[in-house]
């Protein structure tokens, strides 16, 4: 297989293929970073069996304490590599009010957390997943947009569409059924 074909295959991977709506917590009630990350880890542990949740939590916190991953306004992309998994595992949390991600900056809140766990044995897959995520989250309004969604399905669909909000899903800032749009246009 040529390098060109391999590059094309890698570029075609959708970030949404790494998780499902079952790994999304919409409007998480937790406002503390460490507790929110623990909630996400418990969620994926139940779905994917990531091993010892406390050890995974310690690995994520160690990484976050060394170099926090707030990469854009309101957006954090914590990640860690674990020996206990053999595939990429992703969990997403949204919050309209925000999560205090850095206690030294309590007013600088995060509205979207995308937690990515990867096997230690597959650094290429890990970097590829983070690259897909980074492309989707280039727009500075991403965290606000995603935090406004009401359901895990809507959050997942945003990532499935490569970060685009389908015009047939928005009307006056509210998410509605495409059939309702058609009905409104006929009036």
Secondary structure as GFF3:
##gff-version 3
##sequence-region A 1 187
A	DSSP	alpha_helix	3	11	.	.	.	ID=ss1
A	DSSP	three_ten_helix	15	18	.	.	.	ID=ss2
A	DSSP	three_ten_helix	21	23	.	.	.	ID=ss3
A	DSSP	beta_strand	24	25	.	.	.	ID=ss4
A	DSSP	alpha_helix	33	48	.	.	.	ID=ss5
A	DSSP	alpha_helix	53	66	.	.	.	ID=ss6
A	DSSP	beta_strand	70	72	.	.	.	ID=ss7
A	DSSP	beta_strand	75	76	.	.	.	ID=ss8
A	DSSP	beta_strand	79	82	.	.	.	ID=ss9
A	DSSP	beta_strand	89	100	.	.	.	ID=ss10
A	DSSP	three_ten_helix	103	105	.	.	.	ID=ss11
A	DSSP	beta_strand	109	119	.	.	.	ID=ss12
A	DSSP	alpha_helix	123	136	.	.	.	ID=ss13
A	DSSP	alpha_helix	142	147	.	.	.	ID=ss14
A	DSSP	alpha_helix	152	160	.	.	.	ID=ss15
A	DSSP	three_ten_helix	167	169	.	.	.	ID=ss16
A	DSSP	beta_strand	170	171	.	.	.	ID=ss17
A	DSSP	beta_strand	174	175	.	.	.	ID=ss18
A	DSSP	alpha_helix	178	186	.	.	.	ID=ss19
###
